[in-house]
Amino acid sequence: MIEVSNVFGGGFDKKKYFDLVHCFNGIQKFQGILSNPDMSYMGTLEKLNNEICNFVSARQCAINLFDGTELVTICSTRKEANGERKKIDDASPYSKVFASATPSMLKSKISDADYREMLKKKPGLSRSTMLIPLTTFSNECFGIIVLTDKKINDKLDFFEQGDLNQLSIAANMISPTLFWYTREGETRKNAEMKDDMLHAVIHDLKSPVFCLKKTLEEEKNLPERVPHDLDLLYNRVVNSLDISRVQGGKLKINKEFIHVKQLLDEVIQNLAIYTDYYKVTIEVDDIDENEGFDGDPDLMLRVFENLFTNAIKHSGVENGGTGSMKIKPESGVSEIVVSIYDTGTGVPDTFKTMIFEKFTQLKSISGSSGIGLSFCKLIAEAHEGRIEVEDNKPQGSIFKLIIPFAAEEDEEDEEEKKNKQSKKIALAPVNL
């Protein structure tokens, strides 16, 4: 088993940090797929298998489970391989992985030209292979993920140690959930079993963040943003869990008065590393310090962090944006609205509704799990509000988070009502 601290410890640099973000984004995406109750059993496995393949840019990927002395392919990007059985004996490359629960990487010295010719006759061949064990909580191997050839554009290349490390960590985090999922099959839709899976997901997600924090506590000269950025990363990871809780009516909303200016300042500070990385400037319209609304501070912070992160990414010059975005909070008669203007490539009309559905993502930006806007929409609705999206002419999109004022008690006099209403303000979202 590869530990997070062994891969990302021993010094800090920007590449290591963004490799870490990629790793945890992968865990978030994989767990989100496994916890989606709306997909069929095979549909879930196929989507998971494809995402694992994309995670390391592999040509082929297959999820295999042990059955006695054989390894059975339950899902492969090469459809004809589904159901194949491989004997596990001393001569098999899988036997050592099975016995030690340790990942392995195999390479062949076949030339690129010869290998391509061989693939025409036997598409199942491999010149570069990663064998990633799937283990239970007790570290017993119950299956192996087999990945074939790194594919960059049209070029077939060899996997690197970094690919093995990152996927091993991700697989280690999702293995207990996958073990439960493959054992229970279609019966996972049973309400009690969904709760069990939710607890397994929470366990899987908390462990790597805790391990990483412990590792970084021993590092010196770290940018002071890093520990807080890890908290932000964790918040993004658990969005998928809270989606399930909201839909199941189990997410508790703890409302209190939230000052909008204070909230927006905190979000902008939290996301400074992203504005620096994407070279985006944020313009914020003036807001009275007393303006605010009734809401759950933690959930609303996460909503805005999701929306701002989307706007920052889309507004980045490298993603087709102009390098700038704008935040405009407004207080109306019966609701408050915070509008987030990005300057990206915009959202096509056909996607304006679909982007709020789970696992829907625009292809213009990579690294998105497709659950952020779904989370934002559900939290807005839990506050009796809504999210709207429209075009930002000449370029980009405007996401608006709209929250109604709380109903006032009849006993209160008109002046007190006006004073309370003047303190409430509007919120608006962004896009993932």
C-alpha positions in Angstrom: 0.0 0.0 0.0 1.3 3.5 -0.9 0.8 6.1 1.8 -0.1 9.7 1.1 2.8 11.0 3.3 5.4 8.9 1.3 4.3 10.5 -2.0 3.7 14.1 -1.0 6.0 14.5 2.0 9.7 15.4 2.0 9.4 19.0 0.8 6.9 21.2 -0.9 6.7 22.6 -4.4 3.9 23.8 -6.7 3.9 20.7 -8.9 3.5 18.4 -5.9 0.7 20.6 -4.7 -1.3 20.5 -7.9 -0.6 16.7 -8.3 -2.1 16.4 -4.8 -5.2 18.4 -5.9 -5.5 16.2 -9.0 -5.3 13.1 -6.8 -8.1 14.2 -4.4 -10.2 15.5 -7.3 -10.0 11.9 -8.6 -11.0 10.5 -5.3 -14.0 12.9 -5.1 -15.1 11.9 -8.6 -14.8 8.2 -8.1 -16.6 8.3 -4.8 -19.3 10.5 -6.3 -19.9 7.9 -9.0 -20.1 5.0 -6.5 -22.6 6.9 -4.3 -24.9 7.9 -7.1 -28.2 5.9 -6.5 -29.6 6.8 -9.9 -27.3 4.7 -12.1 -27.5 0.9 -12.8 -25.0 -1.5 -11.4 -23.1 -1.9 -14.7 -23.6 1.7 -15.6 -21.8 2.7 -12.4 -18.9 0.3 -13.0 -18.5 1.4 -16.6 -18.4 5.1 -15.7 -16.0 4.4 -12.8 -13.8 2.4 -15.1 -13.7 5.1 -17.8 -12.9 7.8 -15.2 -10.0 5.7 -13.8 -8.7 5.3 -17.4 -8.9 9.1 -18.0 -7.3 9.8 -14.6 -3.9 8.5 -15.8 -4.6 8.9 -19.6 -4.5 5.2 -20.2 -5.3 3.4 -23.5 -7.3 0.7 -21.7 -8.5 0.0 -18.2 -10.2 -3.0 -16.6 -11.6 -3.7 -13.1 -10.9 -7.3 -12.1 -12.2 -9.2 -9.1 -10.8 -12.4 -7.6 -12.9 -15.5 -7.7 -11.2 -18.4 -6.0 -8.0 -19.0 -8.1 -9.1 -16.8 -11.0 -9.2 -13.1 -11.8 -12.4 -12.2 -13.5 -12.8 -9.0 -15.6 -16.1 -7.4 -14.5 -15.7 -4.2 -16.5 -13.3 -3.2 -19.3 -13.0 -0.4 -21.8 -12.4 -3.2 -24.2 -16.0 -4.6 -24.1 -15.0 -8.0 -25.5 -12.8 -8.6 -22.4 -15.7 -8.5 -20.0 -16.1 -11.9 -18.3 -12.6 -13.1 -19.1 -10.9 -15.3 -16.5 -7.2 -15.4 -15.8 -5.6 -18.1 -13.7 -3.6 -16.9 -10.7 -0.5 -19.0 -10.3 3.2 -18.4 -9.5 4.0 -17.5 -13.1 1.2 -14.9 -13.3 2.2 -11.2 -12.8 -1.0 -10.9 -10.7 0.0 -13.4 -8.0 2.6 -11.1 -6.4 0.1 -8.1 -6.4 -2.6 -10.4 -4.9 -0.3 -11.7 -2.2 1.4 -8.5 -1.1 -1.5 -6.0 -1.9 1.3 -3.8 -3.5 1.0 -2.0 -6.8 3.2 -3.0 -9.7 4.4 -1.6 -13.0 5.5 -3.7 -16.0 7.3 -2.5 -19.1 8.3 -4.1 -22.4 11.1 -2.9 -24.7 9.1 -3.5 -27.9 9.6 -0.6 -30.4 6.7 1.7 -31.0 6.3 0.7 -34.7 6.4 -3.0 -33.9 4.0 -2.6 -31.0 1.4 -0.8 -33.2 1.6 -3.6 -35.7 1.1 -6.2 -33.0 -2.0 -4.3 -31.6 -3.7 -4.6 -35.0 -3.9 -8.4 -34.5 -4.1 -8.5 -30.6 -5.7 -5.3 -29.2 -5.4 -6.8 -25.7 -1.6 -6.6 -25.7 0.3 -4.3 -23.4 3.7 -2.6 -23.5 3.3 -0.6 -20.3 1.1 -2.0 -17.6 0.0 -0.8 -14.1 -1.5 -3.3 -11.7 -3.3 -1.6 -8.9 -4.6 -3.7 -6.0 -8.1 -3.2 -4.6 -8.1 -3.9 -0.8 -10.6 -4.2 2.1 -10.2 -2.2 5.3 -8.1 -5.2 6.6 -5.8 -4.8 3.6 -6.9 -8.0 2.0 -6.7 -7.9 -1.8 -10.1 -8.7 -3.5 -9.3 -7.4 -7.0 -6.9 -5.6 -9.4 -7.3 -2.6 -11.7 -5.2 -3.3 -14.8 -4.2 -0.2 -17.0 -2.6 -0.5 -20.4 -0.3 2.1 -22.1 -0.3 5.8 -21.4 -1.9 7.6 -24.3 -1.0 11.2 -25.0 -2.9 12.5 -28.0 -2.1 9.7 -30.6 1.2 8.7 -29.0 1.5 5.5 -26.9 3.9 6.0 -24.0 5.0 4.4 -20.8 3.5 5.0 -17.4 5.6 6.9 -14.9 6.1 6.4 -11.1 3.9 9.4 -10.4 1.0 7.8 -12.3 1.4 4.6 -10.2 1.6 6.6 -6.9 -1.5 8.8 -7.6 -3.8 6.1 -8.8 -2.6 3.8 -5.9 -3.6 6.4 -3.4 -7.0 7.0 -5.1 -7.7 3.3 -5.4 -6.8 2.8 -1.7 -9.4 5.4 -0.7 -12.2 4.0 -2.8 -11.5 0.3 -2.4 -13.7 -0.4 0.7 -16.6 1.3 -1.0 -16.1 -0.6 -4.2 -15.8 -3.8 -2.2 -19.2 -3.2 -0.6 -20.7 -2.1 -3.9 -19.6 -5.2 -5.9 -20.7 -7.5 -3.1 -24.2 -6.0 -2.8 -24.9 -5.2 -6.5 -28.3 -3.9 -7.3 -29.5 -4.1 -3.7 -27.4 -1.0 -2.9 -30.6 1.0 -3.5 -31.9 -0.3 -0.2 -32.1 2.7 2.1 -30.2 1.0 5.0 -27.3 0.0 2.6 -27.1 3.5 1.2 -26.5 4.8 4.7 -23.7 2.2 5.1 -22.1 3.3 1.9 -22.3 6.9 3.0 -20.4 6.1 6.2 -17.7 4.2 4.1 -17.4 7.2 1.8 -16.9 9.6 4.7 -14.3 7.4 6.2 -12.4 7.1 2.9 -12.4 10.8 2.3 -11.4 11.9 5.8 -8.4 9.6 6.1 -6.2 11.0 3.3 -6.8 14.6 4.3 -5.9 13.8 7.9 -2.7 12.0 6.8 -1.7 14.8 4.5 -2.2 17.5 7.3 -0.1 15.5 9.6 2.6 15.3 7.0 2.6 19.0 6.2 2.7 19.9 9.9 6.3 18.6 9.9 7.3 20.7 6.9 9.0 24.0 7.3 8.7 27.1 5.1 5.4 26.1 3.7 3.2 28.9 2.1 0.8 29.9 4.8 -2.1 29.2 2.4 -1.5 25.5 2.2 -3.2 24.2 5.4 -6.3 26.3 4.6 -6.3 25.2 1.0 -6.4 21.6 2.3 -9.5 22.5 4.2 -11.0 24.0 1.1 -10.1 20.8 -0.8 -11.8 18.7 1.8 -15.0 20.9 1.5 -15.1 20.3 -2.2 -14.7 16.5 -1.7 -17.6 16.2 0.7 -20.0 18.1 -1.6 -21.1 14.8 -3.1 -21.9 13.5 0.4 -24.1 16.4 1.2 -25.9 16.1 -2.0 -27.1 12.7 -0.9 -28.0 14.1 2.5 -30.0 16.9 1.1 -31.9 14.6 -1.2 -32.6 12.2 1.7 -33.8 15.0 3.9 -31.0 14.4 6.4 -28.9 17.6 6.0 -29.5 20.0 8.9 -29.5 23.7 8.1 -28.3 25.8 11.0 -29.3 29.4 10.1 -27.9 32.5 11.5 -27.3 36.1 10.2 -24.5 36.2 7.7 -22.8 39.5 6.7 -22.3 39.4 2.9 -19.2 41.6 2.8 -17.5 39.5 5.4 -18.5 36.3 3.6 -17.3 37.5 0.2 -14.0 38.7 1.7 -13.4 35.3 3.3 -14.1 33.5 0.0 -11.8 35.7 -2.0 -9.0 35.2 0.6 -9.5 31.5 0.6 -9.2 31.3 -3.2 -6.2 33.6 -3.5 -4.0 30.7 -4.7 -6.5 30.1 -7.6 -6.7 33.7 -8.7 -2.9 33.8 -8.7 -2.6 30.6 -10.6 -5.2 31.5 -13.3 -4.1 35.2 -13.2 -7.6 36.5 -12.6 -8.6 39.8 -11.0 -11.9 40.1 -9.1 -13.9 43.3 -9.0 -16.4 43.5 -6.1 -19.1 46.2 -6.0 -19.5 48.1 -2.8 -21.5 46.4 -0.1 -22.7 47.9 3.2 -21.1 46.1 6.1 -24.5 45.6 7.7 -26.1 43.9 4.7 -26.7 40.2 5.2 -29.2 37.3 5.1 -30.2 34.3 7.2 -28.4 31.1 6.2 -26.1 28.3 7.2 -22.6 29.9 7.3 -20.7 26.7 6.5 -22.9 25.6 3.7 -23.1 29.1 2.2 -19.3 29.5 2.4 -18.9 26.3 0.4 -21.6 27.4 -2.1 -19.7 30.6 -2.8 -16.3 28.8 -2.9 -17.7 26.5 -5.6 -19.2 29.3 -7.6 -16.1 31.5 -7.3 -13.8 28.7 -8.2 -15.8 28.0 -11.4 -15.8 31.6 -12.4 -12.0 31.9 -11.7 -11.2 28.9 -13.9 -13.4 30.0 -16.7 -12.2 33.6 -16.6 -8.5 32.5 -16.9 -6.8 33.5 -20.1 -5.6 30.0 -20.8 -9.2 28.8 -20.7 -10.5 31.4 -23.1 -11.4 34.1 -20.6 -10.2 37.7 -20.3 -8.5 37.4 -16.9 -11.2 39.3 -15.0 -14.5 38.7 -13.2 -17.0 40.7 -11.2 -19.2 40.2 -8.1 -22.3 42.3 -7.7 -24.5 41.9 -4.6 -27.9 43.5 -4.5 -30.7 43.8 -1.9 -34.3 43.8 -3.3 -37.7 44.1 -1.7 -38.2 40.5 -1.0 -34.9 38.8 -1.8 -31.2 39.2 -2.0 -29.1 38.5 -5.0 -25.4 38.0 -5.5 -24.4 37.9 -9.2 -21.1 36.4 -10.3 -19.9 37.6 -13.7 -17.2 35.4 -15.4 -15.6 36.2 -18.7 -15.1 32.7 -20.0 -16.5 31.0 -23.1 -20.1 31.0 -21.7 -22.7 28.2 -21.3 -24.6 27.0 -24.4 -28.4 27.4 -24.1 -28.8 23.6 -24.2 -26.6 23.3 -21.1 -28.1 26.1 -19.0 -30.4 23.6 -17.2 -28.3 20.5 -17.5 -25.2 21.9 -15.7 -27.1 21.8 -12.4 -27.5 18.0 -12.7 -25.0 15.7 -11.0 -21.9 14.7 -13.0 -22.7 17.1 -15.9 -19.6 19.1 -16.9 -18.6 21.4 -19.8 -15.7 20.0 -21.9 -14.1 23.4 -22.1 -12.5 23.1 -18.6 -10.7 20.0 -17.3 -10.5 18.9 -13.7 -14.2 19.3 -12.9 -16.1 16.6 -11.1 -19.5 17.8 -12.3 -21.1 17.9 -8.9 -20.3 21.5 -7.7 -23.3 23.2 -9.3 -25.6 20.4 -8.3 -24.5 21.0 -4.7 -25.0 24.7 -5.0 -28.5 24.4 -6.4 -29.6 22.0 -3.7 -28.3 24.2 -0.9 -29.9 27.3 -2.4 -33.2 25.4 -2.6 -32.8 24.2 1.0 -32.7 28.0 1.9 -35.9 28.4 -0.2 -33.8 30.2 -2.9 -32.7 29.4 -6.4 -29.8 29.7 -8.8 -30.1 31.2 -12.3 -27.6 31.5 -15.2 -27.6 33.9 -18.1 -25.2 35.2 -20.7 -22.7 37.9 -19.8 -22.3 39.9 -23.0 -20.1 40.2 -24.9 -18.4 37.2 -23.2 -19.0 34.8 -20.4 -21.8 33.9 -18.0 -23.7 35.4 -15.0 -24.6 33.1 -12.2 -27.1 34.5 -9.7 -27.8 33.1 -6.2 -31.1 34.4 -5.0 -32.3 34.0 -1.4 -35.7 35.3 -0.1 -35.9 37.3 3.1 -37.3 35.4 6.1 -41.0 36.0 6.9 -41.4 38.6 9.6 -43.6 38.1 12.7 -47.0 39.9 12.6 -46.4 41.5 16.0 -43.4 43.4 14.9 -43.9 47.0 14.0 -43.2 48.3 10.5 -40.0 50.1 11.5 -38.5 47.0 13.0 -39.4 45.1 9.8 -37.7 47.7 7.6 -34.6 47.6 9.8 -34.4 43.8 9.5 -35.0 43.8 5.8 -32.3 46.3 5.2 -29.8 43.9 6.7 -30.6 41.1 4.3 -28.9 40.7 1.0 -28.5 38.7 -2.2 -26.3 35.9 -3.3 -25.4 34.5 -6.6 -23.5 31.5 -8.1 -20.9 30.5 -10.5 -20.2 27.5 -12.6 -18.1 24.3 -12.3 
